[in-house]
């Protein structure tokens, strides 16, 4: 009979499970398809069958997430908060958190039930109750939530403690006055042995009191050990907190290194593998890192192999902000590996790569092939790739430089105008960064000025202009070549650039300059030129005419000087008596410049003024009048029009992003904006000044490690420049105190040294002495034991006698009474 009942029970259970599965499948198909009427939903919620209640709650939650009106079901849903079914309880808690602010009074009715769940035997129920209580945004229950957090912080289950840590920021937002209590709970949770509890506590710390670094001192080393095991979000929070802590607690110290120390430290680097180092020249300043900071930098190195791209970028940020260049080099490879991900991850990774590449481009040279543009790359990705190629170009070997220039030339001849423009600009930046390749870049660009693509020709000429301005004396032939190709240049911007260059070189070779002939040719088709080209033609005419005026002035000044020199001998002769006879010679003012209006240059200038007078452009007519008035004072016109132009610079497009923290939104979004980042951006604080840092004893006794030359042999160098000698073990052994009876230098291989026989003899004597001492101690213990037994027996006799005397006295008293 027992077996039959057992079988029937199993069959009933299987039937229930089958019904539940079928009902769940049916409800999952029908819940999103149609909604039940309100009366029918309330009937399901008020049912005593858990399956029907669960079905009703699922429908209500589905309506809630579809932004349908579910507030009328509040009372029917909340009364199920005391259900023992965990699935029902979860759905009720979700609904309660969502609607508690709209019905605070009714939500308070469920607080007692939730408080009872804090003492449930199931840790999942306790954690869920604590999470729900902290999520109900009703300020009246802030103290109840604080007490619940206190209870959860001391719970045996780590999941409940994690829920308590996550509830701390919610309670603080609910009532900021509870901060002192919350800090006390937080201090306990930061030192939790479970890594996921400590990670949640760090997140809470950053939200409620990031300036209280005194809470971190005693947990610093423990958090470093746990960071590898934390989840990704906790790792991000811990890395951010550690960066703030390091800047406020570890001063940036440096020390100078001499050549002898450098050689010695390099020899010992292969043996001591504690921290990476940097090469230092004679007298160079190297960074000295605190031992606890080195512990942090070495402890987060495994995070560079994380599956989460954000964690990799955060670890690289710590190396860039706290470590040295060697630490940053170790983060380059993992950052390059992110380029294998999706396009959005590639773009963010490239922003961070460019930020590091601005300061350490040589580290990315061996990864140049990863930055070659692919056909599937979107515009933001290939723009950043081209920028990285130009940054690493001057630090690359010749084969890599050739590869980069070939790639840029290929893309400059493409059909994508944006890509063509950026490729040509990249060629110009390469030529400016590496003068040794400027000639090749110039030949490459000159071959493109005759292209039918106006964008390519215009951009090429703009870059050529920048290169010519870097060294004007060496590019007069280039300007002549450009002037010969003026007829083939059809793009307005390209023609304007060539005309401007001809005007800049109009003063070379005097009358033999080609500027006047170029102006004469341009004036034939002046009416057909674009307005931007007309402006440059008028400017060219003004410069050519100004040079003509200056040459005439110089000729007149030279002629006048010759006349004065011819008059001097006759004036010095006088009447022969050597007296000036009281005659005062006054210096005449310089004669006015007499211009020849029949000169071809003057006629060209007058012709330009006539052409512009009847032009439709107001701006062009104003410019012509301005130049005409300016040329009336040649000295002023020379200062204004012929002043040397500074060589233009072509900085990297991401120069505006320099200084922003890696992984921050400001690095991506505020790169083209201001210097302060977007709202909410907080840069890292400056390094604490030496002498103002907290006591290292709060974290335990630390030891400073010199990172740089001799960084790995931290036992060889100490901060302050004093050298610690590395003493061999043999010397330490030889300097040990000798027992009596052993002669100095007897049986020795050197002065004062002892042989192996001496050490063995000492060991035998010590063992004999120890055995004798043990025997004496045993005999003493036996004697002491015998004496103690005699004393105990005497005490027992005395106690018995005293007890007998007491009984006799009592008996006498009784008889007398």
C-alpha positions in Angstrom: 0.0 0.0 0.0 2.8 2.3 0.8 4.3 1.8 -2.7 0.9 2.5 -4.3 0.5 5.8 -2.4 4.1 6.8 -3.4 3.4 6.1 -7.0 0.2 8.1 -6.9 2.0 11.0 -5.2 4.6 11.0 -8.0 1.9 10.9 -10.6 0.2 13.8 -9.0 3.4 15.8 -8.9 4.1 15.0 -12.6 0.6 16.1 -13.5 1.0 19.4 -11.7 4.3 20.0 -13.4 2.8 19.2 -16.8 -0.1 21.6 -16.1 2.3 24.3 -15.0 4.5 23.9 -18.1 1.5 23.9 -20.4 0.0 26.9 -18.7 3.3 28.8 -18.8 3.7 28.1 -22.5 0.1 29.1 -23.2 0.4 32.3 -21.1 3.8 33.2 -22.8 2.0 33.0 -26.2 -1.1 34.8 -25.2 0.1 37.4 -22.8 1.7 39.6 -25.4 -1.0 38.9 -27.9 -4.0 40.2 -26.0 -4.9 41.6 -22.5 -7.6 40.3 -20.3 -10.4 42.6 -19.0 -9.7 44.3 -15.7 -12.4 42.3 -13.8 -10.9 39.0 -15.1 -7.4 40.1 -14.1 -8.5 41.0 -10.6 -10.2 37.7 -10.3 -6.9 35.9 -11.2 -5.0 38.1 -8.7 -7.5 37.4 -5.9 -7.5 33.6 -6.6 -6.2 31.2 -4.0 -4.5 29.1 -6.6 -0.9 30.1 -7.0 -0.9 29.2 -10.6 -3.7 31.6 -11.4 -2.1 34.3 -9.3 1.2 33.9 -11.1 -0.6 34.1 -14.4 -2.3 37.3 -13.4 0.9 38.9 -12.1 2.7 38.0 -15.4 0.0 39.7 -17.3 0.1 42.8 -15.1 3.9 43.1 -15.3 3.7 42.7 -19.1 1.2 45.5 -19.2 3.4 47.6 -17.0 6.4 47.3 -19.3 4.2 48.1 -22.3 3.4 51.4 -20.5 -0.3 50.4 -20.0 -2.2 51.6 -17.0 -1.8 49.0 -14.2 -2.3 51.2 -11.1 -5.9 50.0 -10.5 -4.5 46.5 -9.7 -2.3 47.9 -6.8 -4.4 46.5 -3.9 -5.0 43.2 -5.6 -1.2 42.8 -6.3 0.1 44.0 -3.0 -2.0 41.6 -0.9 0.0 38.8 -2.4 3.2 40.0 -0.9 2.9 37.5 1.9 2.6 34.5 -0.5 5.2 31.8 0.3 5.7 31.2 -3.4 9.0 32.8 -4.4 8.0 33.5 -8.0 4.9 35.4 -6.9 6.9 37.3 -4.3 9.4 38.4 -7.0 6.7 39.7 -9.3 4.9 41.5 -6.4 8.2 43.2 -5.4 8.8 44.4 -9.0 5.3 45.8 -9.2 5.7 47.4 -5.7 8.9 49.2 -6.6 7.4 50.5 -9.8 4.3 52.0 -8.2 5.3 52.8 -4.6 5.7 56.5 -5.3 2.2 56.8 -6.8 0.6 55.0 -3.8 2.9 55.6 -0.8 0.2 54.9 1.8 -0.8 51.6 0.4 2.9 50.7 -0.1 3.6 51.3 3.6 1.1 48.6 4.4 3.4 46.0 2.9 6.5 47.1 4.8 5.8 44.9 7.9 5.5 41.9 5.6 8.7 42.7 3.9 10.4 43.2 7.2 9.4 39.7 8.2 11.0 38.4 5.1 14.3 39.8 6.3 14.3 37.0 8.8 13.4 34.3 6.4 15.5 31.1 6.4 16.0 31.4 2.6 18.9 33.9 1.9 17.4 34.6 -1.5 14.2 35.8 0.1 16.2 38.0 2.6 18.2 39.6 -0.2 15.1 40.2 -2.3 13.3 41.8 0.6 16.2 44.1 1.4 16.5 45.1 -2.3 12.8 45.8 -2.5 12.7 47.8 0.8 15.5 50.0 -0.4 13.8 50.4 -3.8 10.6 51.8 -2.4 11.2 55.5 -2.7 9.1 56.7 0.3 11.2 59.0 2.6 9.2 57.9 5.7 10.8 54.5 5.8 14.4 55.8 5.6 15.2 54.7 9.1 13.6 51.3 8.6 15.7 50.9 5.5 18.8 51.9 7.5 18.1 49.3 10.1 17.5 46.7 7.4 20.9 47.5 5.9 22.5 47.1 9.3 20.9 43.8 9.7 21.9 42.7 6.2 25.5 43.9 6.6 25.9 41.3 9.4 24.0 38.5 7.7 25.7 35.1 7.3 24.9 34.9 3.6 27.2 36.9 1.2 24.3 37.5 -1.2 22.4 39.4 1.5 25.5 41.4 2.4 25.9 42.3 -1.3 22.2 43.4 -1.3 22.9 45.6 1.7 25.9 47.2 0.0 23.8 48.0 -3.1 21.0 49.4 -0.9 23.3 51.9 0.8 23.2 54.5 -2.2 19.5 54.1 -2.4 19.0 54.8 1.2 21.3 57.8 0.9 19.3 59.2 -2.0 16.2 58.7 0.0 17.4 60.5 3.1 20.9 62.1 3.1 20.8 62.6 6.8 21.5 58.9 7.3 25.0 59.3 5.9 26.9 58.7 9.2 25.1 55.4 9.8 25.6 54.3 6.2 29.3 55.1 6.4 29.6 52.8 9.4 27.9 50.0 7.5 30.0 50.7 4.5 33.3 50.5 6.4 32.3 47.0 7.5 31.3 45.8 4.0 34.5 47.2 2.4 36.5 44.6 4.4 34.2 41.7 3.5 36.0 38.5 2.6 33.8 37.8 -0.3 34.9 39.7 -3.4 31.4 40.3 -4.8 30.4 42.0 -1.5 33.5 44.1 -1.5 32.9 45.1 -5.1 29.4 46.3 -4.4 30.7 48.2 -1.4 33.2 50.0 -3.6 30.4 51.1 -5.9 28.5 52.4 -3.0 31.6 54.2 -1.7 32.1 56.1 -4.9 28.5 57.2 -4.9 28.0 58.4 -1.3 31.5 59.5 0.0 34.3 59.3 -2.6 36.3 61.8 -0.7 36.6 59.6 2.5 39.8 57.8 1.5 40.4 57.1 5.2 37.9 54.3 4.9 40.1 52.6 2.3 43.5 52.5 4.1 43.1 49.3 5.9 41.2 47.6 3.1 43.6 48.7 0.3 45.7 45.6 -0.1 42.7 43.3 0.4 40.8 45.0 -2.4 43.8 44.7 -4.7 43.8 40.9 -4.1 40.0 40.7 -4.7 39.8 42.8 -7.8 40.7 40.0 -10.2 37.7 37.9 -9.0 35.1 40.7 -9.0 32.5 41.1 -11.7 33.1 43.6 -14.5 31.1 46.5 -13.0 32.8 46.1 -9.7 36.2 46.0 -11.4 35.4 49.3 -13.2 34.4 50.9 -9.9 37.4 49.6 -8.0 39.8 50.8 -10.7 38.3 54.3 -10.6 38.5 54.4 -6.8 42.1 53.1 -6.8 43.1 55.8 -9.2 41.6 58.5 -6.9 43.2 56.9 -3.9 46.7 56.7 -5.5 46.6 60.3 -6.5 45.7 61.4 -3.0 48.0 59.0 -1.1 51.2 58.5 -3.1 53.3 61.5 -4.0 55.1 61.6 -7.3 58.8 61.3 -6.4 61.8 61.4 -8.7 65.5 60.9 -8.4 68.5 61.4 -10.6 70.5 58.5 -11.8 74.2 58.4 -12.8 75.8 56.2 -15.4 77.4 53.8 -12.9 74.1 53.3 -11.2 72.4 52.8 -14.5 74.9 50.1 -15.6 74.6 48.3 -12.2 70.9 48.4 -12.3 70.7 47.1 -15.8 72.8 44.1 -14.8 70.4 43.3 -11.9 67.2 43.8 -13.9 67.3 40.3 -15.3 67.3 38.8 -11.8 64.7 41.0 -10.1 61.4 40.8 -11.9 59.2 43.0 -9.7 58.4 46.0 -11.8 59.2 47.3 -15.3 61.7 50.0 -15.8 62.6 52.8 -18.1 66.0 53.6 -19.5 67.6 56.8 -18.1 70.4 58.9 -19.3 73.2 60.3 -17.2 71.6 62.6 -14.6 68.1 61.9 -15.8 65.2 62.0 -13.5 63.4 58.8 -13.0 60.1 58.1 -11.2 60.1 56.4 -7.8 56.9 54.5 -7.1 55.7 53.6 -3.6 55.6 49.8 -3.0 51.8 49.9 -2.5 51.4 51.7 -5.8 53.6 49.0 -7.5 51.4 46.4 -5.8 48.3 48.0 -7.4 49.9 48.3 -10.9 51.0 44.7 -10.8 47.8 43.5 -9.3 45.6 44.8 -12.1 47.8 43.4 -14.9 45.5 40.3 -15.3 42.6 42.6 -16.0 44.2 43.4 -19.4 43.1 39.9 -20.5 39.5 40.5 -19.5 36.7 39.7 -21.8 35.1 43.1 -21.1 36.5 45.9 -23.2 35.6 48.5 -20.6 37.8 46.7 -18.0 40.7 46.7 -20.4 40.4 50.4 -21.1 40.1 51.1 -17.3 43.2 49.2 -16.6 45.0 51.0 -19.3 43.8 54.3 -17.8 45.3 53.3 -14.5 48.6 52.6 -16.2 48.5 55.9 -18.1 47.5 58.0 -15.1 49.5 56.3 -12.3 52.3 54.2 -13.9 55.3 54.8 -16.2 55.8 54.3 -19.9 56.7 50.7 -19.4 53.4 49.9 -17.8 51.6 51.7 -20.6 53.5 49.6 -23.2 52.1 46.5 -21.6 48.6 47.8 -22.2 49.1 48.5 -25.9 48.6 44.9 -27.0 45.3 44.4 -25.3 44.0 47.7 -26.7 45.0 46.6 -30.2 43.1 43.4 -29.6 39.9 45.3 -29.2 40.0 46.3 -32.9 38.8 42.7 -33.6 35.5 43.5 -32.0 32.3 45.1 -33.3 32.5 48.5 -35.1 31.2 50.4 -32.1 33.9 48.8 -29.8 36.5 49.5 -32.5 35.6 53.2 -32.6 35.8 53.6 -28.8 39.1 51.6 -28.7 40.6 53.8 -31.4 39.7 57.0 -29.4 41.7 55.6 -26.5 44.5 54.4 -28.7 44.8 57.8 -30.3 44.9 59.4 -26.8 47.8 57.2 -25.8 49.5 57.5 -29.2 49.7 61.3 -28.7 52.1 60.8 -25.9 53.8 57.5 -26.8 53.5 56.9 -30.5 56.6 54.6 -30.7 54.7 51.9 -28.8 52.3 51.4 -31.7 54.8 51.2 -34.5 54.9 47.3 -34.6 51.1 47.3 -34.8 50.9 49.5 -37.9 49.3 46.9 -40.1 46.3 46.9 -37.7 45.5 50.5 -38.7 45.3 50.0 -42.4 41.8 51.1 -43.6 39.4 48.4 -44.7 36.6 48.7 -47.2 34.0 48.0 -44.6 35.2 50.6 -42.1 32.8 53.4 -41.4 33.9 57.0 -41.5 34.7 57.5 -37.8 36.8 54.4 -37.8 39.0 55.1 -40.8 39.4 58.7 -39.7 41.0 57.6 -36.5 43.0 54.9 -38.2 44.5 57.5 -40.6 45.3 59.7 -37.6 47.2 56.9 -35.8 49.2 56.2 -39.0 50.3 59.8 -39.2 51.2 59.8 -35.5 53.4 56.7 -35.7 54.9 57.7 -39.1 58.0 59.6 -37.9 58.9 56.8 -35.5 58.6 54.0 -38.0 61.3 52.3 -40.0 61.6 52.9 -43.7 59.6 49.8 -44.8 56.7 50.9 -42.6 56.9 54.5 -43.8 56.8 53.3 -47.4 53.8 51.1 -46.6 51.9 54.0 -45.0 52.6 56.4 -47.9 51.5 53.8 -50.4 48.2 53.3 -48.5 47.6 57.0 -48.3 48.3 57.5 -52.0 45.9 54.7 -52.8 43.1 56.2 -50.8 43.8 59.7 -52.1 42.8 58.4 -55.6 39.5 56.9 -54.4 35.9 57.9 -55.0 35.0 58.8 -51.5 35.6 62.5 -51.3 35.8 62.6 -47.5 38.4 59.8 -47.5 40.3 61.5 -50.3 40.4 64.7 -48.4 41.6 63.0 -45.2 44.2 60.9 -47.0 45.8 64.0 -48.6 45.8 65.8 -45.3 47.4 62.8 -43.7 50.2 62.9 -46.4 50.8 66.5 -45.4 51.0 65.7 -41.7 53.5 62.9 -42.5 55.7 65.3 -44.5 55.6 67.9 -41.7 56.4 65.4 -39.0 59.3 63.8 -40.9 61.3 66.3 -43.1 63.3 63.4 -44.6 60.2 62.2 -46.5 59.0 65.7 -47.4 60.4 65.5 -50.9 58.6 62.2 -51.6 55.4 63.6 -50.2 55.8 66.7 -52.4 56.2 64.6 -55.6 53.2 62.6 -54.6 51.1 65.7 -54.1 52.3 67.5 -57.3 51.2 64.5 -59.3 47.6 65.0 -58.1 47.1 68.7 -58.8 46.1 68.0 -62.4 43.5 65.5 -61.3 40.0 65.9 -62.7 38.7 65.5 -59.1 38.5 69.1 -57.8 38.5 67.9 -54.2 41.8 66.0 -54.6 43.4 68.9 -56.5 42.3 71.5 -53.9 43.4 69.5 -50.9 46.7 68.7 -52.6 47.4 72.3 -53.3 46.5 73.3 -49.8 49.0 70.8 -48.4 51.6 71.9 -50.9 51.2 75.5 -49.8 51.8 74.4 -46.2 54.9 72.5 -47.2 56.2 75.5 -49.2 55.7 77.8 -46.3 57.9 75.6 -44.1 60.9 76.3 -46.4 60.1 79.1 -48.9 63.6 79.5 -50.3 63.8 75.9 -51.4 60.5 75.8 -53.3 60.8 78.6 -55.9 60.9 76.0 -58.6 57.8 74.3 -57.3 55.9 77.6 -57.5 56.9 78.0 -61.1 55.7 74.5 -61.8 52.4 75.3 -60.2 52.0 78.5 -62.2 52.5 76.5 -65.4 49.7 74.1 -64.4 47.3 77.0 -63.6 45.4 76.4 -66.8 44.7 72.8 -66.0 43.4 73.6 -62.5 39.7 74.0 -62.7 38.7 73.9 -59.1 38.2 77.5 -57.7 40.0 76.7 -54.4 42.9 75.2 -56.3 43.3 78.2 -58.6 43.1 80.6 -55.6 45.8 78.7 -53.8 48.2 78.8 -56.8 47.5 82.5 -57.3 48.2 83.2 -53.7 51.5 81.3 -53.9 52.6 83.3 -56.9 51.9 86.5 -55.1 53.9 85.4 -52.1 57.0 84.8 -54.4 56.4 88.0 -56.5 59.4 89.8 -55.0 62.0 87.2 -56.0 64.3 87.9 -59.0 63.1 91.5 -59.4 62.0 92.3 -62.9 62.5 88.7 -64.0 59.7 87.4 -61.7 56.8 85.5 -63.4 54.2 87.2 -61.2 53.5 90.0 -63.7 53.1 87.6 -66.6 50.8 85.4 -64.5 48.7 88.5 -63.7 48.6 89.5 -67.3 47.3 86.0 -68.3 44.7 85.9 -65.5 43.3 89.3 -66.4 42.2 88.0 -69.8 39.6 85.8 -68.2 39.0 87.8 -65.1 35.2 88.0 -65.7 35.0 84.2 -65.8 36.9 83.5 -62.6 35.1 82.6 -59.4 34.8 85.2 -56.7 37.4 83.4 -54.5 39.9 83.4 -57.4 39.1 87.1 -58.2 40.1 88.1 -54.6 43.5 86.5 -55.1 43.9 88.1 -58.5 43.3 91.5 -57.0 45.7 90.7 -54.1 48.3 89.5 -56.6 48.0 92.8 -58.6 48.4 94.8 -55.4 51.6 92.9 -54.5 53.1 93.1 -58.0 52.4 96.9 -58.1 53.8 97.3 -54.6 57.0 95.5 -55.5 57.3 97.8 -58.6 56.9 100.9 -56.4 59.5 99.6 -53.9 62.0 98.9 -56.7 61.5 102.5 -58.1 62.0 103.9 -54.6 65.2 101.9 -54.2 66.4 103.1 -57.6 65.7 106.8 -56.7 67.3 106.4 -53.3 70.5 104.9 -55.0 70.6 107.8 -57.5 70.2 110.4 -54.9 73.0 108.8 -52.8 75.3 108.9 -55.9 74.5 112.6 -56.4 75.3 113.4 -52.8 78.6 111.6 -53.0 79.5 113.6 -56.1 78.7 116.9 -54.3 80.8 116.1 -51.3 84.2 116.8 -52.8 83.2 120.2 -54.1 81.7 121.2 -50.8 84.7 120.0 -48.8 87.0 122.2 -51.0 85.3 125.5 -50.2 87.6 128.6 -50.2 90.6 126.7 -49.0 90.9 128.3 -45.5 89.2 125.4 -43.7 86.4 127.6 -42.3 82.8 127.1 -43.0 82.3 130.9 -43.1 79.2 130.5 -40.9 77.2 128.7 -43.7 74.8 126.0 -42.3 74.0 123.1 -44.6 70.5 121.7 -44.1 69.6 118.1 -45.1 66.8 118.2 -47.6 63.8 115.8 -47.1 63.6 112.7 -49.4 62.0 113.5 -52.7 58.5 111.9 -53.3 58.4 108.6 -55.2 57.8 109.3 -58.9 55.9 106.4 -60.5 55.8 105.7 -64.1 52.2 105.4 -65.2 53.3 104.1 -68.6 55.1 101.1 -67.1 53.3 97.8 -67.9 53.0 96.9 -64.2 51.3 100.3 -63.4 49.0 99.8 -66.4 48.0 96.3 -65.2 47.2 97.7 -61.8 45.0 100.5 -63.3 43.3 97.9 -65.5 42.5 95.7 -62.4 40.9 98.7 -60.7 38.8 99.3 -63.8 37.7 95.7 -63.9 36.8 95.5 -60.3 34.9 98.9 -60.3 32.2 97.3 -62.4 32.1 93.8 -60.7 28.9 92.7 -59.0 30.6 91.7 -55.8 30.5 94.4 -53.0 33.3 92.6 -51.2 35.6 92.7 -54.2 35.0 96.4 -54.8 35.7 97.2 -51.2 38.9 95.2 -51.3 40.1 97.1 -54.4 39.4 100.5 -52.8 41.3 99.3 -49.6 44.3 98.2 -51.6 44.3 101.5 -53.6 44.3 103.6 -50.5 46.9 101.4 -48.8 49.3 101.7 -51.8 49.2 105.4 -51.4 51.5 104.9 -48.4 54.0 102.3 -49.6 55.7 101.9 -46.2 52.4 100.9 -44.6 51.4 98.7 -47.6 54.7 96.9 -47.3 54.0 96.1 -43.6 50.5 94.9 -44.4 50.9 93.0 -47.6 54.5 91.8 -47.7 54.9 90.8 -44.1 56.3 87.3 -43.6 53.6 84.7 -43.0 54.1 82.2 -40.2 54.4 78.6 -41.3 51.0 76.9 -40.8 50.9 74.0 -38.5 48.8 70.9 -39.1 48.3 69.3 -35.6 46.6 66.0 -35.2 42.8 66.3 -35.2 42.7 64.7 -31.7 45.0 67.3 -30.1 41.9 68.8 -28.5 41.3 65.4 -26.7 44.7 65.5 -25.0 44.3 65.3 -21.3 40.9 63.7 -21.1 40.8 60.4 -19.1 40.8 57.2 -21.0 37.4 55.5 -21.2 35.5 58.7 -20.4 32.7 60.0 -22.5 34.4 63.4 -22.8 37.3 61.7 -24.7 34.8 60.7 -27.4 32.1 63.5 -27.3 34.0 66.6 -26.1 37.1 66.1 -28.3 36.1 69.0 -30.6 34.7 71.2 -27.8 36.0 72.9 -24.8 38.8 71.9 -22.5 36.6 71.0 -19.5 34.7 68.1 -21.0 31.0 67.5 -20.9 28.9 68.1 -17.8 29.7 65.7 -15.0 33.3 65.0 -16.1 35.7 65.1 -13.2 39.4 64.9 -14.0 41.8 63.0 -11.6 43.2 65.2 -8.8 46.8 66.2 -8.9 49.4 64.1 -7.1 49.6 64.8 -3.4 52.6 66.8 -2.4 55.4 65.0 -0.6 55.0 65.3 3.1 51.2 65.7 2.9 50.4 62.1 2.2 48.7 59.8 4.7 50.9 57.6 6.9 51.9 54.5 5.1 51.5 52.6 8.4 47.8 52.8 7.9 48.2 50.3 5.1 51.0 48.4 6.8 54.8 48.9 6.5 55.5 49.5 2.9 58.8 49.8 0.9 59.4 52.2 -1.9 60.5 50.8 -5.2 62.4 52.8 -7.7 60.8 52.4 -11.1 63.2 53.4 -13.9 66.8 52.5 -13.9 67.2 49.7 -11.4 63.5 49.3 -10.7 63.5 45.6 -10.5 66.2 45.5 -7.9 64.4 47.3 -5.3 66.7 45.9 -2.6 69.7 47.7 -4.3 68.2 51.3 -4.2 66.2 53.2 -1.7 64.6 56.6 -2.0 67.0 59.5 -1.3 69.9 58.3 -3.5 71.6 56.1 -0.9 72.8 52.8 -2.2 72.2 49.6 -0.3 75.0 47.1 -0.9 73.9 43.6 -1.9 75.8 41.4 0.6 76.5 37.8 -0.5 75.2 35.0 1.7 78.8 33.7 2.3 79.8 36.9 3.8 76.8 37.0 6.1 77.6 33.4 7.1 81.2 34.3 7.8 80.3 37.3 9.9 78.0 35.3 12.2 79.1 35.3 15.9 81.4 32.4 16.6 80.9 30.1 19.7 83.6 29.9 22.3 86.4 27.5 21.6 86.5 28.1 17.8 89.7 29.9 16.8 89.7 32.7 14.4 91.3 31.5 11.2 91.8 27.9 12.2 91.1 25.5 9.3 90.0 28.4 7.3 90.1 29.1 3.7 90.5 32.8 4.3 91.0 35.2 7.1 88.3 34.6 9.7 86.4 32.0 7.7 85.3 28.6 9.1 85.1 25.2 7.4 82.3 22.8 7.2 83.8 20.6 10.1 83.7 23.6 12.4 80.0 24.2 11.7 79.2 20.4 12.2 81.1 20.4 15.4 79.2 23.4 16.6 75.9 21.6 15.7 76.9 18.5 17.7 77.9 20.6 20.8 74.6 22.5 20.5 72.6 19.3 20.3 74.4 17.8 23.4 73.8 21.0 25.3 70.1 20.9 24.4 69.8 17.3 25.6 71.5 18.1 28.9 69.2 21.1 29.3 66.1 19.0 28.6 67.2 16.4 31.2 67.8 19.1 33.8 64.4 20.6 33.1 62.7 17.2 33.4 64.3 16.5 36.8 63.4 20.0 38.0 59.8 19.3 36.9 59.7 16.0 38.8 61.0 17.7 42.0 58.5 20.5 41.6 55.7 18.0 41.1 56.6 16.1 44.3 56.7 19.3 46.3 53.3 20.4 45.0 51.8 17.0 46.0 53.1 17.3 49.6 51.8 20.8 49.8 48.4 19.7 48.6 48.3 16.8 51.2 49.1 19.2 54.0 46.4 21.6 52.8 43.9 18.7 52.8 44.8 17.8 56.4 44.4 21.3 57.5 41.0 21.6 55.8 39.9 18.4 57.5 41.0 19.6 60.9 39.4 23.0 60.5 36.1 21.3 59.4 36.2 19.0 62.4 36.8 21.9 64.7 33.9 23.8 63.2 31.6 20.8 63.7 32.6 20.4 67.3 32.0 24.1 68.0 28.5 23.8 66.4 27.7 20.8 68.5 28.7 22.5 71.8 26.6 25.5 70.9 23.6 23.3 70.2 24.0 21.4 73.5 24.4 24.6 75.5 21.3 26.0 74.0 
